[in-house]
Amino acid sequence: MTPKELGYYFPAEWVKHASTWLSYPHNENSWPDKIETIFPFYNQFIKELARGEIVNINILNQEMRERVSKELIVLGVDMTKIVFHDFKTNDAWARDHGASILLNNDGKSRAIVDWDYNAWGGKYPAELDNMIPSQMAKYLGLEVFRPEIVMEGGSVDFNGKGSLLTTTACLLNENRNPSLNQSQIEEKLINYYGVENVIWLADGVEGDDTDGHVDDITRFVNEDTVITVVEENKSDYNYEPLQENLKLLNKARLENGKQINVVELIMPEPVIWEDQRLPASYANFYIANEAVIVPIFNCKNDNKAIYTLEECFKDRKVIGIDSTDIIWGLGSFHCLSQQEPAL
């Protein structure tokens, strides 16, 4: 039987977390000549998470455990909330290689979906990353479902009531599941994420090597509302694709047939490093138990974006953390984290 048939579903990110899972950055190829500069900001992310929940951190070895522990202690992190795991990874993108943890409608059980992971179409090594869901399942003592198709956590977003957001640019890319068509992929989403309604958007932002992950463009902020990024500069590469997504959202309907409330979120000014446009977006925020942690980029639009998100999240503090160096790795705080919902 599928998870859906057994009553399982993937909850919205704002549902109470038992913890957040991270894979501590170590792959210098993801941040060429820059990895040392990201640690202060990444550690600040950990500190904010630990104010409201356990933070499980996958690490490479004892040397990394000791170094990271010292840095976190100096920063004033509540170390009673930090749990290290000797689960080796190829990279830091826990949203995509971490387990998808489901809740059951009975409120008594959880389970894990272990999707195949091929590092965004075979772009990078992934043999260690692919083992993480099984290691998490063993640690948590949870049943595992294996759909045997490629899927990444950053390619989907949920309202927890039966609707799922995704993009054709990513899920229909021939480098993921070339033998499956759109309806077959949709069937897997419905059966293994426990949803009723799949909302398809089009393309992602420039510089995104994931081929258009939805968590850089459009996110649910409550059961019937999304924020979606828009580019104000009509000559910018992102202007037309984001306008197309806006049109699709305005036509889309939720699982109950109602129109979606759409809140527009400004894009940051272009972030360019070594002549490369980076996928900087305020939509790559992470909803923690006590805060919404937003990547900011030292530009004039930072405060506007934070204000927009403050209006959406009245129950949480919205915290901006500088992601100017982190985004050189082509992702930010949502890409780096995966929630573990609480029973």
Order of alpha helices (4+ residues) and beta strands (2+ residues): beta-beta-alpha-beta-alpha-beta-alpha-beta-beta-alpha-alpha-beta-beta-beta-alpha-alpha-beta-beta-beta-alpha-beta-beta-beta-beta-beta-alpha-beta-beta
